[in-house]
Amino acid sequence: MKINRLYFNKLWNEIQEPKISILLGMRQVGKSTLLRQLEKKAKGAGYQTAFYDLEQPADLNLLAGDHQKVILQLNSSAQVVFIDEFHYLKNAPKIFKAIYDSGKPVKIYVSGSSSLEIHKHLKESLAGRFIKTIVHPLSLEEWKQIASFEEKEYLQWGGMPGLVHCPSKEDRITLLENIVSAYITKDIKGLIKEENIRSFNSLLYLLAQAQGSVGVISNLARETGLNESTLARYLEIMAQTYVLQIVSSYSQNLANELKKSKKYYLMDHGIRNMFLKDFRDIGQREDKGIMYESAIFFHLYLQLKSNMEIRFWRTKKGDEVDFVILKNRIPVPVEVKSYLPSPEVPKGMVQFLKRYPQAPFGLVYNANLKQKVKIDGRDVHFCLWSESVKLDYLQDVV
């Protein structure tokens, strides 16, 4: 079935933009499907199109050879050109730069690897000439288009689009297992030493197990047996391949607030469950709170604009809130609970609102309560976890 992705309209509106439109993201998040859907709409709108899948030898051969031959091929093949897996194209950024600088009326959409080398070359060769879109797994809003899946299954299986075609639990596990295997053997193997693959795997498991926990590099290094510089590099690799997001602490230099600690979130909770080898229903899980927290973090992250960021807050005394959303530097505390018997404002949020009077309100996401209470004249909204897909509350924040 077709899923209407959140990215489609943005990408379609770029068709008149001469810059190269580049789709990046972790494996099997739907980049190729988006390109095919864009091509179909472009054809329907009367554009001449050409599609090159560079994992197919015939297509790769068409774009082999010297630069001038490839540039001529792309400039003359169609009005709108789509290139899937563009990282297989030799010197791709330089070729795209030459096409853009030529002023020819050719629109190019490409999707490809999230390798660190691609990032480097894009910045060096295509500066000011490309529009980057990071494609992530399905949000709950997109997941709900799949009529056969229940809302709670999103927490269990995550948002990899290929799950749509998996009729059984065993098929879903196999899909996720294959994605993890491909990530290790293709994306990671070329970036770290062969003898460190086992340590890297151990780090992935540790991060899955400690998802959302506050930690410091030195502790992670000690538990994995890696030195701190190597560990920091591995974390950066995971972040730049869109598998992991690193969240820093929020502080206004108060002496009792943590400043160097981080929180780590694997960006797909199905992948996290694959590392843990635990696909039980959320009602049977001891870590149900983290399952909700992971989904909510993912949705908050998807909605960030250029004037926004996500932090967390914790004091040395142990007061904490799960997230602090900053919009134009104005903080909004966010707590996540699985089940609440009553709308009691969490202690950490009470302390945060006292310390930060500029915070206009608080948000408490949970599985069962929808209500609003006041504390010190400010609203605290108790929202269902599924409502995290839309940050409507932030519209009125300056």
N, C-alpha and C positions, 0 to 999 in steps of 0.2 A: 504494500500500500504506500501511497505518497504521503510524506510528512511535510507540512509547510514549515520550513525552517525560519527561525527568527532573522537569519542573515540575508534571506533571499531578496527582499525589497531593496535593502541597502546596496547589494551587489548589482541588481538590475539598474538602479539609478546611476550607476557608474558607467553605463554603456556609452554615454556621450563624453565621458572624461578620457582624454588621451593618455593619462598615466596608466601604467601597468597595474592591473588589479591582481593582487597576490593573496591566495588563500593558504594559510598555514594551520597546523594543528596536529595533535597526536594521531596515531594510526587509527584508521577505520571510524572516524567521527563524521564522515559523510561529505568530504571535500569533493570527491569525484562525482557523487550524485548531484551536488549543487551545480557543478560545471555542466553536467548533462541537462539539468533543468533549465539553466540559463541559456544553453544552446537551443533547446526546444522553443523557448519563448522568443529568442532572437529570430529564429527561422519564421515563427508565426507572425512576427512584426515586420517581416520582409527583408531582413538582413541576410547577406550571403555569409555562411559560416564555414569554418574548418575546425575539426577536432583531432588533436594528436594525443594518443595515449602512449606515452614513452615507455611503458612496460611491455608494449607490443613491438616486436622486432621490426615489423614493416614500417610502423610510424617512426620509430627511432631512426631507421635507415634514411627516411625522408629528410630528417633534420640532422644528418651526419655530414661531415665534410667541413670545408673551410667556412669562415664567418660570413663572407660575402654571399656564398651559395645559400646558407641558411637564412640570412637576412632577406635575400631576394625571394626565397620560398615563402616566408611568413608575410612579407609585404604584398605578395601577389596572389596568395591563396584565397583570401576572403576579406570581407569588411570586419568581421569579428572572429578572432582566432582564439581557440581554447587549447591549452597545453596541460595535460594531466601528468603528474610526476615530473615536473620540469627540472628537478635536480639531476636527472639523467642527461640533460642537454649540456654539452660541454661549453663552458664559459657563458652560461645563460645570462647572468646579469649584464655582461658587456654587450651581448647581442640585443637584449631588450633596450639598453641605453642607446645603441645605435639606431634602432627602429624609432624610439621616441624622439630622438634628436633630429631624425630625418624629416619629421613633420608629416609623414605619410598618414592618410586617414584610416589607420588600422587600429582597432581596439583589441587588446590582448588581455585575456584572463588566464591565470595559471594557478595550479595547485601543486603543493610539493612537500618535501621532507621538512621537518623542523630541526634539521641538523645545525650545529653551531657554525659550520663553515658557510652555510647558506645565509645565515644572519649577517655574518661578517661581510660577505661579498655584496649583499643587498645594500648595506650601509655605505660601503666604499664606492660601488659602481653606480648605484641607482638612486643616490641621495636626491630627494625632491622629485623623483620620477615615478614613484609607485605608491599605491594605496594598499595597506596591509589589513587583512581581516583574519583574526584568529577564530577558527571554528572549533567549538567545544562539543562535548557530548550533549545529548538532548536534555533540555530543561524539563521540569515537570509539565509545563504548559505544552511543550511539544509532545511529550510522552502521552498526554491525555488524548491525543488524536488516535492512539492505538486502542480501538474499542475493546479488544480482548484482554487488555491488561488493567489490573486494579491499581489505584493510586499507591497503596502501600507496597506494591511490587517494585515501584521505582526505587525505594530505599534498599531493597534486597538485590536488585540486578543492575542498578545504575542506568546510564543513558546512552550506551553505545547503540547506534541505529540498527546494526545488524541483528539485534535481539528481536526485532519485528518479525524476522523470518525463522525464528527458532520455536518450533511447536512444543518442545518439551524442556524440562529442567536440565536434562543431560545435555541437550543441544546448546543451551545457553551457557552452561559451564564450559563446554568445549570451545565455544566462540571466545569467551573471555580468556581462557587458557591460551588459545592461539594468539590473541592480541598481545598478551604479556610475553609470550615466547618470542614473537616477532620483534617486540620492542627491545628485548635483551639481545637477541642475535643479530639484528640489523641496525637499529638506531644506536645502541650502546656499545656494541662490541668494537666498533671502530674508534670509539672515543676514550676507552680506558684499556689498560693492560689486561691481557688474557688472564693472568694469574689473579687479577682483582675482581673478576666476574662474580666469584662466590661471595666476596665481601660486599659487593654492590647488591646482590640478591638479599643478603642479610640485612642491609640497610633498608631496602624496600619493605621487608617484613617488619622490621622494627618501627618504621614510620607508619605502616598500616596499623600496627598494634597500638602505637602511641598517638594516633590521629587526634589532633586538637589539644594535646597536652603541651604545657609550657616546658621548653627545654633550652639547653645551651649546647653549643658545638662541642665543648669539652666532654660533656656527658655522653653525647652520641658517639664521639670518637672512642671513648673508653669501652662502650658496649659493643662496638663493631670491630675494634682492634685496628682501626684506621688512624693515621695521624690527622690532626685538625685541618691542615691545608688540603689534604686529599679529600677528606670528608666535605669540606666547604665546596670543593670543585664538583664533587658528585651531586651535591644538592643543587648547585647552579645548573648542571647538565639537566637534571630532572625538571627544573623550573623552565629552562629554555626549550625543552622538548614538550612543555605544556602538560606534563604528568603531575607536577607538584606545584603548589603555591606556598610561598613563605610569607608569614604574617609577622610584622614587627609589633613591639609593644607601644602603647600610647603613654606619653608622659609630658608634663610641662615642667620638668626639672624638679619635681618634688623629691626630696631626699629618700622617701620611703617607697618610691615606685620603681618597679623593675624597668631597666632600660636595654639591657643586652640580650634578654631572652627572646625566643622566637616560638611561633607555633607553625606546624607543618600540616598541610592538607593535601592528600592525594585527590586529584580533581574529578575522579569518577568513583562513586562508592561501590559500583560493581567490580571495578578493578581492585579496590581495596579489599573487598570480600574475597576476591580471587587470591590475593596474597595471603589472606588469613585462612583460606580454604574453609569458609563458613558462609553458607547460603541459607541459613535458617530464616524463617519468617521473623519479622521484627519483634513480634510478641514473645518470641522464645529467646531473644538475645539479651545477654547481660550488658551489652554496649549500646542499647537502643538510644540512649541519650546522644552518643557520638554519631549514630546513624542519622538522627534528626539534624544534629549540628552540622554534619558534613553536607547534607543536602541544602540547608539554609545558607551556609557559607558559599556554596557554588552559585546559588541564585543571587545572592548579594553581589558576588564578584562579577557576574554577567552584566549587572546593571550599572557598574561603575562608569562614570564619565570622567573627563579630563580634570575636573575640579573636585574629584572624590577619591577616597582611598579607604581601606579597611585596616584597622589595628585591633589589638586586644588590650585589656587593662588589668593589671594585677599589682598589688602592693606587697611589701615584704611581710606584712601581717597576714596575708592570705585573702584580702578582699579582692574580688575580681568580677569582671563582666566578660562574657565570651567574645564580643566584638564591639568595636567602636567605629561607627561609620562617620567619616569626616566629609563634610561638604563645605567648601570654602573655609576650611579649618574649624567649622562649627561641629562639635562632637555630639553624636547621638548614640547612647549606650544600647546594646542589644544583648538579651539573654535568651538562651534556648533551654527548654525543659521538655521532657517527654510527656508526662501526665501531671496535671495540677488539680488538687482537690478544691482549691479556692484561689481567688485572684490576689494572692499575697505577693507583694513586690519583693523580689530576691534581695537579700542583705547587701550583696555587692553593688547592685544598682542603686540602692538607697545611699550607700557611701559615695558612689560616683556622682550622683546628682548633688550631694552636699558639697563635694570638692569642686565641681564644675558647674557653677550657676548659669553659665552660658548655654549649657545643654538644654534644648527646648522641650524635650520629652524623652521617654524611653520606650523600647519595644521588647515584649516578652513573647517569643514564639513557642508554641506548645501544641500538643496533639488534641486537646479537647476544649479549651476555654477561649471564648471570644468576648471580651469585656474591656471597659476602660475605668481606671481608678485615678485618683489624684494623690500626689505626694508633694508637700511643700509648694502647692499651687501649680504643679506641672503634671501633665497627663502621662500615665503609663498605659500603653495599649497592649492588651493581651490578644494576640493574633494566632490563628491556626497556622501550623507550619507551612501548609500549602500556599498561604498568602505571601510567602517570601518571594514569589516570582514577580511581584510588582511592588516597588518601593514608593507607593503613592504618598505615604506620610512625609516623604522628604521634599515634595514639591513646594511646600511652603517655607522650607528652610532657605534662608537668604543665599 
